[in-house]
Amino acid sequence: MRRDRRRSRTMREPPRKHKVEDLSEVRTRRKKQKIRKLMLWAVLLAVLIVWFIAQNSTMLISAGDFVETLRIGTVRGPGYPQDTGISELYQWQKMTGGFVILGQENGAFYTDNGVRMRSIQAGYARPTISAGDTRFVLYNRGGTELRVESRSKNLYTQSYPGGILLCEMGPGGSLAVVTEDPSYTAQMLVYPSSMEKPLTWKLTSNEGMPLCMAFSPNEKKLAAVTLSATDGKTVSRLYLLDRSKQEEKLVDTRENSVPLQAEWLGDTLIVAYNNGIAAYQEKKGVVAQFDLNGRTLTDFSMLPNGRMALLLTDGAASEMVLLDKNMKETCRTVVEAGRGIALTKTGVYLYTDASVICYTLEGDYAWQMPCDLRPQGLLATKNGVLLFQGGTVQECVDPESET
């Protein structure tokens, strides 16, 4: 009986060939499921990348800029000093991997290692630059043409019917351009890095003329500080332009204050006026400020952590003032008649008509480097402080350390 039952169960079992066919179908089905899962993950990853780029477009650079940055980082150079061929320094500004320098007729991009990567013919009567991380704009103040340049080539050339009054390049390649307008005080055009479809803002006499601008680190906001005259008084107004909402917001109004420079530190905007320095946040307004008490701001330098060094002038006397991140004075030192200042993590550098003087972060004298020709500018880089004099860029170092 048991044998018959086993035999009957065996007879009811499907043939072995049919089992093999079922396993093949299972494997095929599982393979298709894996492919579908991989495709789903690929789609999700693509969506995530698109979202990330949309949220952080100014923090990313194009493939060309990325390759350019890699190439700059691998180039080994002779270091400094370097003869620039520029007799009179107009401007120099830091960029990723080096700096751009401009004279009356020509300019250049140098790497941090002292390699000239590019020479630029200005070709403008009043050339001016504004630099971002990997791009800079070269324009003719009062002229009608600008050029957007990378560290290795020209990217765009743009012309306008009205004269160009001011340009500001954002860290990721966005560009703000202020031009003359026959019906308004000025016209502001804010371009994305592709230089297509700008956001336009027509400024009236009540809003004033922009004297300085600054993009936020993510380029979603643009700060514009304007100046106008009302009842015989100069009035400065600070606006924040929200590019996503395409609307501007008035943050602060000051009488008898002339804006000199604006710069972002994270979500805090620092504005230097002729009579003081103020820190702003969009929702809180003024969060800190420092009054110059009648002294003239000759120059100032700021670190990413918010610490500042001010060079103040009162008649023939000069003072160096150091501020912490909350704009509280940490030290004040009487110095030689200075023309410019540079703050680093290790010291403060001041240049006069004949030398560069280094001070500690506590305001104490450290050393002095005499100059054969009149110094024209200091630039703090990741490798140290550079000095421009007599057409040459050289490093600022303690003379005794070289002996």
Secondary structure as the mmCIF struct_conf table of DSSP 4:
data_model
#
loop_
_struct_conf.conf_type_id
_struct_conf.id
_struct_conf.beg_label_comp_id
_struct_conf.beg_label_asym_id
_struct_conf.beg_label_seq_id
_struct_conf.end_label_comp_id
_struct_conf.end_label_asym_id
_struct_conf.end_label_seq_id
HELX_RH_AL_P HELX_RH_AL_P1 ARG A 2 ARG A 12
BEND BEND1 GLU A 13 GLU A 13
HELX_LH_PP_P HELX_LH_PP_P1 PRO A 14 PRO A 15
HELX_RH_AL_P HELX_RH_AL_P2 ARG A 16 GLN A 55
BEND BEND2 ASN A 56 ASN A 56
HELX_RH_3T_P HELX_RH_3T_P1 SER A 57 MET A 59
BEND BEND3 LEU A 60 LEU A 60
HELX_RH_AL_P HELX_RH_AL_P3 ALA A 63 THR A 74
BEND BEND4 TYR A 80 TYR A 80
STRN STRN1 GLN A 82 ASP A 83
BEND BEND5 GLY A 85 GLY A 85
BEND BEND6 SER A 87 GLU A 88
STRN STRN2 GLN A 91 MET A 95
TURN_TY1_P TURN_TY1_P1 THR A 96 GLY A 97
STRN STRN3 GLY A 98 LEU A 102
BEND BEND7 GLN A 104 GLU A 105
STRN STRN4 ASN A 106 THR A 111
TURN_TY1_P TURN_TY1_P2 ASP A 112 ASN A 113
BEND BEND8 GLY A 114 GLY A 114
STRN STRN5 ARG A 116 GLN A 121
BEND BEND9 ALA A 125 ARG A 126
STRN STRN6 PRO A 127 ALA A 131
BEND BEND10 ASP A 133 THR A 134
STRN STRN7 ARG A 135 ASN A 140
TURN_TY1_P TURN_TY1_P3 ARG A 141 GLY A 142
BEND BEND11 GLY A 143 THR A 144
STRN STRN8 GLU A 145 SER A 150
BEND BEND12 ARG A 151 LYS A 153
STRN STRN9 ASN A 154 SER A 159
BEND BEND13 PRO A 161 GLY A 162
STRN STRN10 ILE A 164 MET A 169
TURN_TY1_P TURN_TY1_P4 PRO A 171 GLY A 172
BEND BEND14 GLY A 173 GLY A 173
STRN STRN11 LEU A 175 ASP A 181
TURN_TY1_P TURN_TY1_P5 PRO A 182 SER A 183
STRN STRN12 TYR A 184 TYR A 191
TURN_TY1_P TURN_TY1_P6 SER A 193 SER A 194
BEND BEND15 LYS A 197 LYS A 197
STRN STRN13 LEU A 199 LEU A 203
TURN_TY1_P TURN_TY1_P7 SER A 205 GLU A 207
STRN STRN14 MET A 209 PHE A 215
TURN_TY1_P TURN_TY1_P8 PRO A 217 ASN A 218
BEND BEND16 GLU A 219 LYS A 220
STRN STRN15 LYS A 221 THR A 230
TURN_TY1_P TURN_TY1_P9 ASP A 231 GLY A 232
STRN STRN16 LYS A 233 ASP A 242
TURN_TY1_P TURN_TY1_P10 ARG A 243 GLN A 246
STRN STRN17 GLU A 247 GLU A 255
BEND BEND17 ASN A 256 ASN A 256
STRN STRN18 PRO A 259 LEU A 265
TURN_TY1_P TURN_TY1_P11 GLY A 266 ASP A 267
STRN STRN19 THR A 268 TYR A 273
TURN_TY1_P TURN_TY1_P12 ASN A 274 ASN A 275
STRN STRN20 GLY A 276 GLN A 281
TURN_TY1_P TURN_TY1_P13 GLU A 282 LYS A 284
STRN STRN21 GLY A 285 ASP A 291
TURN_TY1_P TURN_TY1_P14 ASN A 293 GLY A 294
STRN STRN22 THR A 296 MET A 302
TURN_TY1_P TURN_TY1_P15 PRO A 304 ASN A 305
BEND BEND18 GLY A 306 GLY A 306
STRN STRN23 MET A 308 ASP A 314
TURN_TY1_P TURN_TY1_P16 GLY A 315 ALA A 316
STRN STRN24 ALA A 317 LEU A 323
TURN_TY1_P TURN_TY1_P17 LYS A 325 ASN A 326
BEND BEND19 MET A 327 MET A 327
STRN STRN25 GLU A 329 VAL A 335
BEND BEND20 GLU A 336 GLU A 336
BEND BEND21 ARG A 339 ARG A 339
STRN STRN26 GLY A 340 LEU A 343
BEND BEND22 LYS A 345 THR A 346
STRN STRN27 VAL A 348 TYR A 351
BEND BEND23 ASP A 353 ALA A 354
STRN STRN28 SER A 355 TYR A 359
TURN_TY1_P TURN_TY1_P18 LEU A 361 GLU A 362
BEND BEND24 GLY A 363 GLY A 363
STRN STRN29 TYR A 365 PRO A 370
BEND BEND25 ASP A 372 LEU A 373
STRN STRN30 PRO A 375 THR A 381
TURN_TY1_P TURN_TY1_P19 LYS A 382 ASN A 383
STRN STRN31 GLY A 384 GLN A 389
TURN_TY1_P TURN_TY1_P20 GLY A 390 GLY A 391
STRN STRN32 THR A 392 GLU A 395
HELX_RH_3T_P HELX_RH_3T_P2 PRO A 399 GLU A 402
#
